[in-house]
Amino acid sequence: MRVVLCNCPPADAERIARAVLDARAAACVNIVPGVRSLYWWEGAVCDEAESTLLIKTAAERVDVLRDTLRAAHPYAVPEIVVLDVDAAASLGAYVDWVRRESGPR
């Protein structure tokens, strides 16, 4: 199981989350509104309102998820950070659910 972090403009968050779910690239997407991001871009510090997408997917679906995010995201270089989950320390029933729901039907 993997958790993927992806920040995006607030106006695009639900559309991107639904694209991920429609592609069966993840089992769940949490939209965390009200994030303020400060970052370097093209030689200047930017200060933007964003939403964070917390995406739960099976390890085998990361490639599909990454492709789906890149196609749906408005940024030239979207944040796509993949984190490993300690499945043994996590709730097994939840990890199993994510694995089941992250695949094609």
N, C-alpha and C positions, 0 to 999 in steps of 0.2 A: 504494500500500500504506500502511496505517496500523497503528500500535501503540497499543493502548488500555490504559490503566491503570485498575484497579478494585480497591479494597480492600474486604474483606468479613470477616464473622466466620469463623474457621477451620472451624466446623462446617458452614457453608454453601458453602464454596469449591468442592468437587467438584460439588455439585448445580448451582450457577450455571454452572460451566464446561461441564457436560454439556448444560444448557439452551441455551447458546450454540452448541455443536457440533450439537446436534439440530436447531436452527433453521437450520443452515448459514450462520450469521452470521459465522463465522470459520473459518480453517483450523487454528488451533492456539491452545491456552490453556495457559500455564505457571502452575502454582500455586506461589507462593513462600511457604512457611510461616514462622512465627516473626517476623512484623513487629510492631513496637510503634509505635502511633500516638498522638501527643499532639496534640489539636486543640481549638479552641473549638467548643462547641455549647450553644446556649440560655443564654449568659452564663457558662458555666463551662468550665474546662479539663478535658477527658476524657483518660484514659490507658487504652488498650484494646489487647488482643492482636488482631491481624488477620492475614489472608493477603492477599498481593497477587496479582491475576490480571494476567498479561501476555498480552494478546490480540492476535493478528496477523490482520488482515482486509484485504480489498480496499477501496479507497476507496468504491466503489459500494455496499458493504454496511454502512457505518457507521450509517445510519438504522435498519436492521433490527437491528443489534447493540445500539444504544442502547435501542431499544424492548424487546428481549429482556432486557437487563440490568435495566431498570427494573421489568419484570414479575416477574423472578426474585429480585430483591434485597430483603432485609428492611429496609434503611434507608429512611427517608423521603426522604433526599437522598443517593443513592449517588454515590460518586466515579466519574465517567466522564470521563477525560481522554484526548483523542485527539491523538496525535502523528504528524506527517507523517514519512515515511521517505524518505530520499534514495535513490530506486530506482537511479539511475545509479551511485552509489558502493557500493551493496549487491550481494550475489551475485545476479546475474540469474536463475539457475535457482531460487533460493529465492523471490524476488519473484514469478516466474511461477507457482510452486507455490501460493503464498498466494492469488494471484488466481484460479487454477483451482479451488481447494478451498473458497473462500469463497462460492461461489454455489450456487443451487439445483440439484438433480439431477433 
